[in-house]
Amino acid sequence: MKRLILSIFVLVVSCCLLVPQATAAGKPDKLYIGVLADMSGPYAPVVGSFRPGYIDACKYINEKFGGIKGVPVEPLIRDNGGKVAVSLAQYNELINRKPRPIFIDTAFSPVAEALRPRYVEDDMLGIHAGNLVAVYPLANSYAYYPMYDEWFGFAAKYFKSKWKEKRKLRVGVITWDTAYGRGMLTEKFFAYLKEIGVDLAGKPQLFGIRDVEVTTQLMKLRSWKSDIVFSCITGGGVLAVKKGMNEMGWDVPYLANGLDLGTLNLDTVTLDGIYVQRSGLSWNETDHPAMKFLMKQFKKNNRKKKDRSAFYMIAWVNMAVEHKVMTEVVEKYGWDGLTTKNLMAAMNRVKEFLPWGGLMKITYTAKRPVPKHLRMYQSKKGKLLPVSDWAEVPDFLPTK
């Protein structure tokens, strides 16, 4: 009898000792972030800096914070060359890894659009550009800046406030014939123009992502007496439009939301004077504490001039958000609680977050998984300098 009681006692103690061991076993050796972007195709001058941005941000997080509660984080970076099929194959490769990434971060609108339903099917979280069809209907997707049509609603309101003529301001549109380029062409945007008393000049003009000659489209916009021209493009597309306007001697304000130093460095003379909305600081705001921090890391890692684009910064912002929510979830639920459901709940609690001292301002909610602050900038002698205060964009998100 005594021997039986002793055996039961040993069994109970052994089971109790196994509990903390099982919890410890849930702690992974490493956490991964999947990164899909065009680093060698038409978007590369701007988006290519995703690679060094994620490498540097993860390195800093691992060295400064010990990763996520002592677990290092590593980016799994894939170059899609601007091809959707390639990127979808890369996504399939990433989610079938063991362990698979916690997040998938992308910088290619057609891919984000295609992956929105996949994220739900695969129980995955995605962070990407602000393209309406990539976020809505609501799924497991978050944007790292406002929706593209909201960018241009913000711009229309800004230029309307500067308009001095008695007649209505006329806005001409020339944009890429891609998911990104057409992202501004929504019913909400057109309705907002009417609401604030701004006319659309003629019809929006489209051109291919690799086109370098857009004179025909520009001549139409000029014939429709556009007072200002808007484009949802980046890289060589911005250069093609501005060069065409200059060659025509057409001197009206031009705004391209994809202008940053990566694009500006293609030809600082031709691209001088262009306006751009920004969701984050300019590299030229060197007195800002957040930019001082970023530049310190940039120099420490021996990055080159070509890497000074918005997407180097966005990589740091995304990693700050992901570090924040993963840490919160692990602290609250333990390693076994690092699930998509818990991560989304943490994402939806991010309020007025200022990554790295204020590179951007990020707020997410269950109904609006998209930031809402922009500022107007203008290129001046090779620099992008602010010409307005930060303000909220008009809300163009679906109500259902």
N, C-alpha and C positions, 0 to 999 in steps of 0.2 A: 504493500500500500504506500509506504514511504517512498519507494522507488518510483511508483506511478506519479505521486504528487510532485516529486522532484523533476520528473520528465516533463510534466505539464508546465511547471514553473519555468524551466529552461526554454520551452517552446514559446511561451508568452513573451519572455524577455527578448528572445531572438526576433520575434515579430516586431516588437517595439523598436528595436535597434534598426530594423530594416526601413522604417518610415523615413528618417532623415536621409538615409542612403539613397532611397528611391528618388527623393526630391533633388538631391545633388546630381543624380544621374541625368536629370532633365536638362541640366545646363550644357549647352552646346560648346563645341571647341571654337566655333567661329560663326558669325552671322554674315549674311550676304545681301547685297543690294544689286539687283539687275539694272543695267543701264543700256538702253537702245537708242542710238542716234546716228545721224549722218556725219561722219568724220572724214569722208573722202569725196563726197558728191557735191551737188550745187548748194547745199546748206552749210557746208563745212567751214567757210570763213567765219561764220557766227557760232554754229552749233558744235564745231570741232573741239572747242575748249571745254566741253563737258568732260572729256577724258582727263585732262590734268586737274580740273576742278574736283572731280570725285576722288581721284587719287590723293590729292593734297588734303581735302577735307577729312577723308577717312584716316589718313596718317595723323592729322592733328587730333582728332577725336580719340584715337587709340592712345596717343602719347599723353594728352592732357587729361582725359577722363577715364582711361583704361577701357576704351570702347563702350560697350553697354554692360554695366555692372560687372566689369572684369572680363568680358568676352570681346575680342577684337572684331571689327566690322571690315569687310572687304568688298569693293565694288567689282562686279562681273560685267565688264564693258564690252559691248558688241557694236561694230561699225556696220551699218546697213547700206552705206553708199547711196542713200536716198531712194532705196528700192523697198517697197512695201513687202513683197514676197520674201525677200531676204530677211527682213526684220521679223516677220511672223514665224519663220523657221527658227530664228534665234530665240524668240519667245518660247517656242515649244521646247527647245533645247534647255532653256533655263528652268522652266517649271518642272521638267522631268529630272532635274538634278536631285541628288540626295546628299545633304539637305538642300532644299530649293531656296531661292531668295525670299526675303520677308516683304520687300517692295519691288515693283518694276517701275523705273523712272524712264520716261521717253521724251524725245524732242523732235517728233515727226507726226504731224496732225493726222495723216491717213492711217498711220499705225495705231495711234491713240483711239481713233474712231473704230477701227476694226477690233481692238482689244477690249473695248468697253463691255460687251456682253461676255467675252471670254473671262474677264476678271471674276464675274459672278459664277460662271460655270466652274472655274478652277479655284475658287475661294482665294483670290489673290487681290492685292491692293496696288493701284497704279497712281502715279503722279505725273502730270504732263501739261502741255500747253493749254491755253484757254480757248478751246474749240467747242462750241455748243454740243455738237453731235457726239463728242468724245466724253461728255459728262452727263448729258440727259438723253433718255430718261435716267433718273438717279440710279447709280449702281455702286461700284466700289472704286470710283474714280475721283481724283482731286486735281485741281489745277494749281500751278505755281504762279499764275497771274490772272487778271480778269479776262472775261470772254472777249474775243476779237471784236465783235460788234460793239461791245461796251467801250472798247478803246476809242472807237471812232465816234460814238455818241459823245464821249468826253471831249474829243477833239473838236467836234462840231460846236459844242457849247462854248468851248474856249475861243474859237475864232469868231463865233457870233458875238461874243462879249467885246471883241476888238473891232467889229465892223462899224464903220462910220457913215456909210451910204444910207439913203432913205429906202432904197429898194432892198429886196431880200438878197442875202448872200447865196451864191450858186456854187455848189460843190461838185467837182468832177471826180470820177473814180476810175482808176486804172489799176488792175490787180492781177495776180497770177491765177491761172485756171487750174488751181489745186485746192485741196481741202483747206489748207491754210489760207490761201488767197481769197477764196470764196467765203471764208469764215466771217467776214465783215458784212456780207450781203444777206442780211436777214430782214424779215418783215418788221421786227422790233426796231432795227436801226432806221429803216426808211420811215416808219411811223414817227419815230422820235425827231427826225429832221423836220417833218411837217409840224409837229408839236411845238418846236422852238422857233419856227418861222424861217427855216433854211430850205432852199430849193435844191433838188438833185438836177445837175446839168445833164440833159440827155439820158443816155443809158450807160451803165457801168461797162468799161472796156476790159477785156481779158487778153492775156498773152501767156505763152508757154514759159515754163520755168527756165528753159535754156535759151530763150529768145534774147537777142542782143539789139534788135531793131524794132522799135515800137512807134515809129513816126506816124503810121496810118491811124493808130488809136489816139495818139496825142492831137493830131489834126482835127479829129472829130470832137474831142473835148474842147479844143480852142474854138471851133466853129459854134459850139453850144455856149460859148461865152462863160466858161468856168472861171470863177474868181480865185479858186484854190483847188489843188489836186490832192486827193488822198490815195494811198496805196497800202495794201496789206501784203508786203513783200520784204525780202531781205537780200543781202549779198549782192550778186551781180545784177539782180532785177532792179534794185534801187539805182545803181549806176546807169543802167540802160535807159530808165525813164528820165533821170536828171540830165544825162548827156543829150538825150533827144530834145528835151525842153530848151537846153542851152543852145543847141545847134539851130533850133527854130527861132531863137530870139524871143521865146515866150517867157516873160518875167512875171510869174505869179507865184505865190507861196506854194511850197510843196511839202507834204507830210508823208513820211513812210515809217510805219511802226516797227519795221525790222532794222532800222538804222542803229548801229552801235559802233564802237571803235573797230570791231572786226570788219564791218562794212566800210566805215569811214576811211580806214587805212588803205582801201583799194584805190582811192583817188581823193585826197583831202581837198584839192582845189575845186574839182567838178562838183563835189558833194557839199560844198560850203553853203550854209544858210538853210539847210533842210531842217524841218521840224520833226520831232519824234516824241511820242508819249512813252514814259518809262514807269515800270512798276518797282524799280530799284534804283539805287544811287548810280550816278555816272562815275566812271573811273577818274574823271577830272575833278571830282569833289574831294580833293586831297586833304582838306582840313577836317572832314567828318571822322569821328573816332572809328566808325565801322569800316570806312575805306582805309584808314591808317592800319587797322588790323589786317584787312585783306591784302593790302600791298606788302605788309611785312611777311605774310605767308607766301605771297607770290614771289618775292625776291629770295626768300629763304630756300625755296624749291627751284630756283634758277629758271623760272618760266620766261618765255619769250614774248616779244611785243604782240605777235599774232594771237597769243592766248588771252589778251585783254579784251574779252568780249563779254556780253551779258551772260552767256551760258556758263562761263567759269564761275561767275557770281551765283547763278541759279543753282549750280551744283552744290555750292556751300550752303545756300539757303535750304535746299531740299534735305541735305544731310543734317542740318540743325533741327529741322522739324522732325525728321525720322529719329534722330537721337533722343529728342525730347519725348516723343510718344512711346518709343520702345522702352526707354528707361522707366517711364511712369507705369506702363503695363507690367513690366517685370517686378517692380517694387510692390504693386498692388496684388498681382495674381501669381507671381512666381513664373518660372520659365515655361511651365506647361500651359500658362495662361497667355502666352504670346500668340494669340489667334487673330485672324482677320476681324472677327466681331469685336474683340476688345481693343484692337488697334484703331478701328473706325470710331469707336466711342471716344477714344482719347483724341483722335484727330478732330472730332467735332467739338471738343472742348478747347481747342487752340484759339485764344482770343488776344488780339492786339500784340501778337508775338513779334519781337524785333530781333531777328537772327543776327548774331555776332555784333550786337550793339546798334542795329538799325539798317542793315543792307536793304531790307524790305519791311513791310508791315503785313503780317499774315493773320487772318481770322477765318476760321472754318466753322460751319454749322451743318447740321444734317440736311437742311433745306438749301443751303448755299455752300457747297464745297469748293468755293472759288474766292480768292482775295478780291478786294474792292477799292484799292487805292492806286492812283496814278498821279503823275506830274508831267508837265510839258517842258521839253528841252529843245535846244537848237544847236546845230553845229556851227562853230565859230573858230576859224583858223585851226582846224584839226582837233578841236575839243568839243565835247557835248556839255553844255552849260544850262542850268535850269532857268526858265523864264516864267514860271508860275509856282504857286504853293501846291502842296499835296492836297488832293481832293478825292472824294468818293465818285466812282463812275455811276452813270445812270443804270438802274437795275433792269437788265433785259432778260433775266432768267424766266423760264416758264413758271406759271403760277400753279400748275398741276403736276 
